[in-house]
């Protein structure tokens, strides 16, 4: 006889607003964004202000030492996007790391795991750092779509860095969790472990060098970071400690501006995200596969619903790891993975009675193209340990979805700079000859998936999340929840979730036991997610829905102190 237990869950209260709304993974970042709106700024002004602020407030997970993606949908017009992700250094090479003898291991994509590197050199320390993009990307967004100055956008971040702020439980847990990394570097230890001890909840974190770096940017713009003293200080420290970043890397960095965001129609709605090797195109492929099935008539949480979600995500994940990566010189058209002609060929491979044994699809054949004879081999992708997301809608219904990350963070803070640097070398596969192998000045495959949903040119939802490889499966489920099942954003984020990549699904314990048994009978090895709140195993997402002119917040469960604020 099945045994039933109660389940602990946390549900954020939904708030409503008509004058503008900000959701973010720190209350002070929300406050900074709302102040920008209250002073007459638009959604981009608020997003950039909040993004710089949260880089100070959540410095392990994001900041000006990392990068990100932004989607902007004006109230009247088409959505655009900026890719300001990290870029591999010019000195990097496909075989730059020595591999461990131990086999790769990943719970969800056994076939697409990255081999471990000796000493975890691609995950921590000086050799793990890629070229940061946040300053250039946020400055470009403000230049193209904002109304306030860069100095104005930076003021709250400078104040938080200079005056300090009280740290919360998630920050303390994060520093203790990776203390062995943070304590390796004197500059880092001095900030996060003053007097050799971790900060306690309620202690103030001050970052004076970080504040000075931000002040230079406020005065001289992005060039202060990429062409001035800051770039030289980072480069000198990198070279002295075996890192690969050089001044020339900073000088050549440019964010990628997409005048048109990557957009797919899903049941009469437009789902827009950032093009290129990120999580967004995989979200679109999952949705376009699901569009071949009558999801609204399929009971959410039933065995058939679970099976469709698992199989559609598995098919898209296999394509993701087979065709997307840093080797964009292969010329593969990533947007083709969400083309209806191609996704139909993937959908017909789903057998409703059993788990499929899937391989990569053939988008070239579906689109009438010739596959290059020398196309690289498939590759995996390491899981992120960082990332934050912001969602913003202003009073005029301009909307922003912005995701930023340090990937996981390297542990390195350079003397005189005060900024935690990314470890985005870990995004690239350390084995030569794959689609995601290391390419000098390439941009490796990442998981960020900011999304804006619209209909007939009017924004309906903006959403995104943090959580590494668990982002894109979750965002696809959230989009399906609001479109297929008419959920509010809060309901869509609260609903039980699954996570799957190429192999075994991890399922929320709140799903019906009978449905899970039926799913297992179809051949899926179902893994139960840990129920302990501190081990929340799914993406931490937030978003905003717009209904009849009213904005409604959505804050998903998680450990970061996410909150919504409205005017």
C-alpha positions as CSV (number, residue, x, y, z in Angstrom):
1,X,0.0,0.0,0.0
2,X,1.4,3.4,-0.9
3,X,2.5,5.6,2.0
4,X,1.7,9.3,2.0
5,X,3.7,12.0,3.8
6,X,3.2,15.7,4.2
7,X,5.6,18.0,2.3
8,X,7.1,21.3,3.4
9,X,6.8,24.1,0.9
10,X,7.2,27.8,1.0
11,X,5.0,30.1,-1.1
12,X,5.6,33.7,-1.7
13,X,2.7,36.1,-1.4
14,X,1.7,37.5,-4.8
15,X,1.6,41.3,-4.9
16,X,-0.1,43.5,-7.5
17,X,1.0,46.8,-9.0
18,X,0.1,49.2,-11.8
19,X,3.0,51.6,-11.6
20,X,6.0,49.2,-12.1
21,X,7.4,46.1,-10.5
22,X,10.8,44.5,-9.8
23,X,11.6,41.0,-8.7
24,X,15.1,40.0,-7.8
25,X,17.1,37.7,-5.5
26,X,17.9,40.3,-2.9
27,X,15.5,42.9,-1.3
28,X,18.0,45.7,-1.5
29,X,18.4,45.2,-5.2
30,X,14.6,45.3,-5.6
31,X,14.6,48.6,-3.6
32,X,17.3,50.1,-5.9
33,X,15.3,49.1,-9.0
34,X,12.1,50.5,-7.6
35,X,13.8,53.8,-6.8
36,X,15.0,54.1,-10.4
37,X,11.3,53.6,-11.5
38,X,10.0,56.0,-8.9
39,X,12.4,58.7,-10.1
40,X,11.0,58.4,-13.7
41,X,13.3,55.8,-15.1
42,X,12.2,53.0,-17.4
43,X,12.5,49.2,-17.1
44,X,16.0,49.2,-18.5
45,X,17.1,51.9,-16.0
46,X,15.7,49.9,-13.2
47,X,17.2,46.6,-14.5
48,X,20.7,48.1,-14.9
49,X,20.6,49.8,-11.5
50,X,19.4,46.6,-9.8
51,X,21.9,44.4,-11.7
52,X,24.9,46.6,-10.6
53,X,23.5,46.6,-7.1
54,X,23.0,42.8,-6.8
55,X,26.5,42.3,-8.1
56,X,27.6,43.9,-4.8
57,X,24.9,42.3,-2.7
58,X,25.4,38.7,-4.1
59,X,29.1,39.0,-5.1
60,X,29.8,35.3,-5.1
61,X,27.1,34.5,-7.7
62,X,27.3,37.5,-10.1
63,X,28.8,41.0,-10.5
64,X,31.2,43.0,-12.7
65,X,33.6,40.1,-12.6
66,X,31.1,37.9,-14.5
67,X,28.6,38.3,-17.4
68,X,25.0,37.9,-18.3
69,X,22.1,38.1,-20.8
70,X,19.3,40.6,-21.1
71,X,16.1,40.6,-23.1
72,X,14.3,43.9,-23.5
73,X,10.7,44.1,-24.9
74,X,9.5,47.7,-25.4
75,X,5.8,48.5,-24.8
76,X,5.6,49.3,-28.5
77,X,8.0,47.3,-30.7
78,X,9.9,44.1,-31.0
79,X,12.1,42.5,-28.4
80,X,15.9,42.9,-28.5
81,X,18.7,41.2,-26.6
82,X,22.3,41.6,-25.5
83,X,24.7,38.8,-24.8
84,X,27.3,40.0,-22.4
85,X,28.5,36.6,-21.4
86,X,32.1,35.8,-20.5
87,X,34.6,35.2,-23.3
88,X,37.4,32.7,-23.3
89,X,40.9,34.4,-23.0
90,X,43.0,34.9,-26.2
91,X,45.7,32.7,-24.7
92,X,43.4,29.7,-24.1
93,X,43.8,26.5,-26.1
94,X,41.7,23.3,-26.5
95,X,44.3,21.2,-24.6
96,X,45.3,23.8,-21.9
97,X,44.2,21.6,-19.0
98,X,45.5,18.2,-17.8
99,X,42.7,15.8,-17.3
100,X,42.2,13.5,-14.3
101,X,42.1,9.7,-14.8
102,X,38.8,9.5,-12.9
103,X,35.7,9.1,-15.1
104,X,33.3,12.0,-15.5
105,X,30.1,11.8,-13.4
106,X,26.8,13.6,-13.7
107,X,23.5,12.5,-12.3
108,X,21.4,13.7,-15.2
109,X,23.5,13.5,-18.4
110,X,25.8,10.5,-18.2
111,X,26.5,10.7,-21.9
112,X,27.4,14.4,-21.9
113,X,29.6,14.9,-18.8
114,X,32.8,16.9,-18.9
115,X,35.9,15.0,-17.8
116,X,37.4,16.3,-14.5
117,X,40.5,18.5,-14.8
118,X,43.5,17.9,-12.5
119,X,43.3,20.2,-9.5
120,X,39.9,21.6,-10.7
121,X,42.0,24.2,-12.5
122,X,39.0,25.1,-14.8
123,X,36.7,25.6,-11.8
124,X,38.8,27.5,-9.2
125,X,41.8,29.8,-9.1
126,X,43.5,32.0,-11.6
127,X,43.4,29.6,-14.5
128,X,39.6,29.3,-14.4
129,X,38.8,33.0,-15.2
130,X,37.3,34.2,-18.4
131,X,36.9,37.8,-19.7
132,X,34.1,39.5,-17.8
133,X,31.3,41.1,-19.7
134,X,28.9,42.7,-17.1
135,X,30.2,46.3,-17.2
136,X,30.2,46.4,-21.0
137,X,26.8,44.7,-21.3
138,X,24.9,46.9,-18.7
139,X,26.5,50.0,-20.1
140,X,25.4,49.1,-23.6
141,X,21.8,48.4,-22.5
142,X,21.7,51.8,-20.8
143,X,23.1,53.4,-23.9
144,X,20.6,51.8,-26.3
145,X,17.4,51.7,-24.2
146,X,17.8,53.6,-21.0
147,X,17.2,57.2,-19.9
148,X,19.6,57.7,-17.0
149,X,23.3,58.0,-16.8
150,X,25.7,55.2,-15.9
151,X,26.7,57.2,-12.9
152,X,23.1,57.3,-11.7
153,X,22.7,53.6,-12.3
154,X,25.9,52.8,-10.2
155,X,25.1,55.0,-7.2
156,X,23.2,52.3,-5.1
157,X,25.9,49.7,-5.9
158,X,28.6,52.1,-4.8
159,X,26.8,52.9,-1.6
160,X,26.3,49.2,-0.8
161,X,29.9,48.4,-1.4
162,X,31.3,51.4,0.5
163,X,28.9,51.5,3.5
164,X,28.2,47.8,3.6
165,X,25.0,45.8,4.2
166,X,23.9,43.1,6.6
167,X,24.5,39.6,5.2
168,X,21.7,37.0,5.3
169,X,21.7,33.2,5.9
170,X,22.2,32.1,2.3
171,X,25.4,34.2,2.0
172,X,26.8,32.8,5.2
173,X,26.1,29.2,4.1
174,X,27.7,29.9,0.7
175,X,30.9,31.2,2.2
176,X,31.2,28.3,4.6
177,X,30.4,25.8,1.9
178,X,33.4,26.8,-0.2
179,X,35.7,28.2,2.5
180,X,38.6,26.1,1.3
181,X,38.4,28.0,-2.0
182,X,37.9,31.5,-0.6
183,X,40.6,31.1,2.0
184,X,43.3,30.3,-0.6
185,X,43.5,33.9,-1.8
186,X,44.5,36.6,0.7
187,X,42.5,39.4,-0.9
188,X,39.4,37.2,-0.9
189,X,39.9,36.0,2.6
190,X,40.2,39.5,3.9
191,X,36.8,40.4,2.6
192,X,34.8,37.2,3.3
193,X,36.7,35.9,6.4
194,X,37.8,39.0,8.4
195,X,40.0,37.9,11.3
196,X,40.0,34.4,9.8
197,X,36.3,33.8,10.6
198,X,33.2,33.7,8.4
199,X,30.7,36.6,8.7
200,X,27.7,35.8,10.8
201,X,24.1,36.5,9.9
202,X,23.6,40.3,10.5
203,X,27.3,41.2,10.2
204,X,28.1,43.9,7.7
205,X,30.0,43.1,4.5
206,X,32.1,46.0,3.3
207,X,33.9,46.0,0.0
208,X,35.9,49.3,-0.2
209,X,38.1,48.3,-3.2
210,X,35.0,47.2,-5.1
211,X,33.4,50.6,-4.4
212,X,36.5,52.4,-5.8
213,X,36.4,50.3,-9.0
214,X,32.7,51.2,-9.4
215,X,33.4,54.9,-8.9
216,X,36.0,54.8,-11.7
217,X,33.4,53.3,-14.0
218,X,30.8,55.9,-12.9
219,X,33.3,58.7,-13.9
220,X,34.9,57.2,-17.1
221,X,32.3,54.7,-18.3
222,X,33.0,51.1,-19.3
223,X,36.4,52.1,-20.6
224,X,37.5,52.5,-17.0
225,X,37.1,48.7,-16.6
226,X,38.3,47.5,-20.0
227,X,41.0,50.1,-21.1
228,X,42.3,51.6,-17.9
229,X,43.9,50.9,-14.6
230,X,41.4,48.2,-13.6
231,X,42.2,46.0,-16.6
232,X,45.9,46.4,-15.9
233,X,45.6,45.5,-12.2
234,X,43.6,42.4,-13.1
235,X,46.0,41.4,-15.9
236,X,49.1,41.9,-13.9
237,X,47.8,39.8,-11.0
238,X,46.6,37.1,-13.5
239,X,50.0,36.9,-15.2
240,X,51.8,36.8,-11.9
241,X,49.7,33.8,-10.8
242,X,49.5,31.7,-13.9
243,X,46.2,33.1,-15.2
244,X,45.4,33.8,-18.8
245,X,43.7,37.2,-18.9
246,X,45.6,40.0,-20.4
247,X,44.9,43.7,-21.1
248,X,44.4,42.9,-24.7
249,X,41.5,40.5,-23.8
250,X,39.8,43.4,-22.0
251,X,40.4,45.9,-24.8
252,X,38.8,43.7,-27.5
253,X,35.7,42.7,-25.5
254,X,32.3,43.8,-26.9
255,X,28.8,42.7,-25.9
256,X,26.8,41.1,-28.7
257,X,23.7,43.2,-29.5
258,X,20.8,41.4,-31.1
259,X,18.4,43.8,-32.7
260,X,15.9,41.0,-32.7
261,X,15.6,38.5,-29.8
262,X,15.3,34.8,-30.6
263,X,11.5,34.3,-30.8
264,X,9.3,31.3,-31.3
265,X,5.5,31.1,-31.5
266,X,4.0,28.8,-28.9
267,X,0.2,28.3,-29.2
268,X,-0.3,31.9,-30.4
269,X,2.1,33.5,-27.9
270,X,5.6,34.8,-28.7
271,X,8.4,33.5,-26.4
272,X,11.5,35.6,-26.7
273,X,15.0,34.9,-25.4
274,X,18.7,35.5,-26.3
275,X,20.1,33.8,-29.4
276,X,23.3,31.8,-29.4
277,X,24.9,29.2,-27.1
278,X,22.9,29.7,-24.0
279,X,19.8,28.1,-22.4
280,X,17.2,30.2,-24.3
281,X,17.2,28.2,-27.6
282,X,16.9,25.0,-25.6
283,X,13.8,26.4,-23.9
284,X,12.3,27.2,-27.3
285,X,13.1,23.7,-28.7
286,X,11.4,22.0,-25.7
287,X,8.3,24.1,-26.2
288,X,8.2,23.5,-30.0
289,X,8.4,19.8,-29.4
290,X,5.6,20.0,-26.9
291,X,3.5,22.0,-29.3
292,X,3.0,18.9,-31.3
293,X,0.9,17.4,-28.4
294,X,-2.3,18.6,-26.9
295,X,-0.8,19.7,-23.6
296,X,-3.9,21.7,-22.4
297,X,-5.9,18.5,-22.6
298,X,-3.2,16.5,-20.7
299,X,-3.7,16.7,-17.0
300,X,-0.8,18.4,-15.4
301,X,1.0,16.0,-13.1
302,X,-0.4,12.9,-14.7
303,X,1.9,10.1,-16.0
304,X,1.3,11.2,-19.6
305,X,2.2,14.8,-18.7
306,X,5.4,13.7,-16.9
307,X,6.4,11.4,-19.7
308,X,5.9,14.2,-22.3
309,X,7.9,16.7,-20.3
310,X,10.7,14.2,-19.7
311,X,10.9,13.0,-23.3
312,X,10.7,16.5,-24.9
313,X,13.4,17.8,-22.5
314,X,15.6,14.8,-23.2
315,X,15.4,15.2,-26.9
316,X,16.3,18.9,-26.7
317,X,19.1,18.3,-24.2
318,X,20.7,15.7,-26.5
319,X,20.5,18.3,-29.3
320,X,21.9,21.0,-27.0
321,X,25.0,19.0,-26.1
322,X,25.5,17.8,-29.7
323,X,25.2,21.1,-31.6
324,X,25.7,24.1,-29.2
325,X,29.0,25.4,-27.9
326,X,32.0,27.6,-28.2
327,X,32.9,26.3,-31.7
328,X,30.4,28.6,-33.4
329,X,32.9,28.7,-36.3
330,X,31.2,25.4,-37.2
331,X,28.5,27.6,-38.7
332,X,25.7,25.6,-37.0
333,X,22.5,27.6,-37.0
334,X,21.4,27.3,-33.4
335,X,18.0,28.8,-34.2
336,X,17.2,25.8,-36.4
337,X,16.7,23.7,-33.3
338,X,13.4,25.4,-32.6
339,X,12.2,25.4,-36.3
340,X,8.8,23.7,-36.5
341,X,10.0,21.6,-39.5
342,X,12.7,20.2,-37.3
343,X,10.9,19.9,-34.0
344,X,8.2,17.8,-35.7
345,X,10.9,15.3,-36.6
346,X,11.8,15.1,-32.9
347,X,8.2,15.0,-31.6
348,X,7.4,11.9,-33.7
349,X,10.1,10.0,-31.8
350,X,8.1,10.2,-28.6
351,X,6.4,6.9,-27.8
352,X,3.7,7.6,-25.2
353,X,4.0,4.0,-23.9
354,X,7.7,3.9,-23.1
355,X,11.0,5.8,-22.6
356,X,12.9,6.4,-25.8
357,X,16.5,5.6,-26.6
358,X,17.3,8.8,-28.3
359,X,20.2,10.2,-30.2
360,X,20.8,13.6,-31.7
361,X,18.5,14.8,-34.4
362,X,19.4,15.9,-37.9
363,X,18.4,19.5,-38.3
364,X,20.3,19.8,-41.6
365,X,18.1,17.2,-43.2
366,X,14.9,18.6,-41.8
367,X,15.8,22.0,-43.3
368,X,17.1,20.8,-46.6
369,X,20.8,21.5,-45.8
370,X,24.0,19.5,-46.1
371,X,25.6,18.5,-42.8
372,X,29.3,19.5,-42.7
373,X,31.5,16.5,-43.0
374,X,33.9,17.8,-40.2
375,X,31.2,18.9,-37.7
376,X,32.7,18.5,-34.1
377,X,31.7,15.8,-31.7
378,X,29.1,16.3,-28.9
379,X,30.2,17.8,-25.6
380,X,29.0,18.2,-22.1
381,X,28.6,21.2,-19.8
382,X,29.6,21.7,-16.2
383,X,26.9,22.7,-13.7
384,X,26.9,26.3,-12.5
385,X,27.0,27.1,-8.8
386,X,26.1,30.8,-9.2
387,X,23.7,33.0,-11.1
388,X,20.9,35.5,-10.3
389,X,17.8,36.7,-12.2
390,X,15.9,40.0,-12.3
391,X,12.5,40.7,-13.8
392,X,11.3,44.3,-14.4
393,X,8.2,45.9,-15.9
394,X,7.7,49.7,-15.8
395,X,4.5,51.8,-15.8
396,X,4.5,51.9,-19.6
397,X,4.8,48.1,-19.9
398,X,8.4,48.0,-21.1
399,X,9.8,44.7,-19.8
400,X,13.2,43.3,-19.0
401,X,14.4,39.7,-18.2
402,X,18.0,39.8,-17.0
403,X,20.2,36.9,-15.9
404,X,23.7,37.4,-14.5
405,X,26.4,35.0,-13.3
406,X,29.9,34.3,-12.2
407,X,29.3,30.7,-13.3
408,X,30.4,29.5,-9.9
409,X,33.2,32.0,-9.0
410,X,36.9,31.4,-9.1
411,X,37.7,32.6,-5.6
412,X,40.0,35.2,-7.0
413,X,39.8,38.9,-5.9
414,X,42.6,41.0,-7.4
415,X,44.4,43.4,-5.2
416,X,43.2,47.0,-5.7
417,X,40.1,45.8,-7.6
418,X,37.9,44.1,-4.9
419,X,35.8,42.1,-7.3
420,X,35.1,38.4,-7.3
421,X,36.0,37.0,-10.7
422,X,34.1,34.3,-12.6
423,X,35.3,30.7,-13.3
424,X,33.7,30.5,-16.7
425,X,36.5,28.4,-18.2
426,X,34.5,25.6,-16.6
427,X,31.7,26.1,-19.2
428,X,34.0,24.9,-22.0
429,X,34.8,21.2,-22.6
430,X,38.5,20.6,-21.7
431,X,38.7,17.9,-24.5
432,X,39.7,19.0,-28.0
433,X,37.5,18.3,-31.0
434,X,34.1,18.8,-29.5
435,X,31.4,21.4,-30.3
436,X,32.1,23.1,-27.0
437,X,35.8,22.7,-26.8
438,X,38.0,25.7,-25.8
439,X,38.3,28.3,-28.6
440,X,40.4,31.5,-28.1
441,X,38.0,34.4,-27.6
442,X,35.0,32.0,-28.0
443,X,31.9,32.0,-25.9
444,X,31.2,28.6,-24.3
445,X,27.7,27.1,-23.9
446,X,26.0,28.5,-20.8
447,X,22.7,27.9,-19.1
448,X,21.2,31.4,-18.7
449,X,17.6,31.5,-20.0
450,X,15.9,34.9,-19.6
451,X,12.5,34.8,-21.3
452,X,9.7,37.3,-22.1
453,X,6.3,36.1,-23.3
454,X,4.1,38.4,-25.4
455,X,1.0,38.2,-27.5
456,X,0.2,40.5,-30.4
457,X,3.1,42.8,-29.3
458,X,2.0,43.2,-25.7
459,X,4.1,41.7,-22.9
460,X,2.3,39.0,-20.8
461,X,5.2,37.6,-18.7
462,X,8.8,38.0,-17.9
463,X,10.7,35.2,-16.2
464,X,14.1,33.6,-15.6
465,X,16.1,31.9,-12.9
466,X,19.3,30.7,-11.3
467,X,20.5,27.1,-10.9
468,X,22.9,26.1,-13.6
469,X,21.8,23.3,-15.9
470,X,18.5,23.2,-14.1
471,X,17.4,26.6,-15.5
472,X,16.3,25.8,-19.0
473,X,14.1,22.7,-18.2
474,X,12.4,24.7,-15.4
475,X,11.8,27.8,-17.6
476,X,10.2,25.6,-20.3
477,X,7.9,24.1,-17.7
478,X,7.0,27.6,-16.3
479,X,6.1,28.8,-19.8
480,X,4.0,25.8,-20.4
481,X,2.3,26.3,-17.1
482,X,1.2,29.9,-17.9
483,X,0.2,29.2,-21.6
484,X,-1.1,25.7,-21.5
485,X,-2.7,25.8,-18.1
486,X,-3.6,29.4,-17.6
487,X,-1.6,29.7,-14.3
488,X,-0.5,33.0,-12.8
489,X,3.2,33.5,-12.6
490,X,3.1,32.7,-8.9
491,X,1.1,29.5,-9.5
492,X,3.5,28.5,-12.3
493,X,6.5,28.9,-10.1
494,X,4.9,27.1,-7.1
495,X,3.8,24.1,-9.2
496,X,5.6,20.8,-8.7
497,X,8.6,20.4,-11.1
498,X,10.8,17.9,-12.6
499,X,14.4,18.1,-13.8
500,X,15.8,16.0,-16.5
501,X,18.5,16.3,-19.2
502,X,19.6,13.3,-21.3
503,X,18.9,10.5,-18.8
504,X,17.0,10.1,-15.6
505,X,14.3,12.5,-14.3
506,X,14.4,14.0,-10.8
507,X,10.9,14.6,-9.6
508,X,9.3,16.8,-7.0
509,X,7.9,14.8,-4.1
510,X,4.6,16.6,-4.4
511,X,3.7,14.7,-7.5
512,X,1.1,11.9,-7.1
513,X,2.6,8.6,-6.1
514,X,0.4,6.7,-8.7
515,X,1.5,9.0,-11.5
516,X,5.2,8.4,-10.6
517,X,4.7,4.7,-10.5
518,X,3.1,4.8,-14.0
519,X,6.0,6.9,-15.2
520,X,8.5,4.3,-13.9
521,X,6.5,1.6,-15.7
522,X,7.2,3.4,-19.0
523,X,10.9,2.7,-18.4
524,X,12.1,5.9,-16.6
525,X,14.4,5.5,-13.6
526,X,12.7,8.1,-11.4
527,X,14.9,9.9,-8.8
528,X,13.3,11.6,-5.8
529,X,14.3,15.1,-5.1
530,X,15.5,15.9,-1.6
531,X,12.8,17.5,0.5
532,X,15.0,19.4,2.9
533,X,14.4,23.1,2.1
534,X,18.1,24.0,2.3
535,X,18.8,21.4,-0.5
536,X,16.2,22.8,-2.8
537,X,17.2,21.0,-6.0
538,X,15.4,23.0,-8.7
539,X,15.8,26.3,-10.3
540,X,15.2,29.4,-8.2
541,X,13.1,31.5,-10.5
542,X,11.2,34.8,-10.4
543,X,9.0,36.7,-12.8
544,X,6.1,39.0,-13.4
545,X,2.8,38.5,-15.1
546,X,0.6,41.2,-16.6
547,X,-3.1,40.7,-16.8
548,X,-5.5,43.5,-17.7
549,X,-3.0,46.2,-17.0
550,X,-2.2,44.8,-13.5
551,X,1.3,43.4,-12.8
552,X,1.4,40.4,-10.5
553,X,4.6,39.0,-9.0
554,X,6.0,35.5,-9.0
555,X,8.7,34.3,-6.6
556,X,9.7,30.6,-6.7
557,X,11.0,28.6,-3.7
558,X,14.7,28.7,-3.1
559,X,17.5,29.8,-0.8
560,X,18.4,33.2,-2.1
561,X,16.4,36.0,-0.5
562,X,14.2,36.7,-3.6
563,X,11.5,39.3,-3.2
564,X,9.1,41.4,-5.4
565,X,8.3,45.0,-5.1
566,X,5.8,47.2,-6.8
567,X,4.8,50.8,-7.2
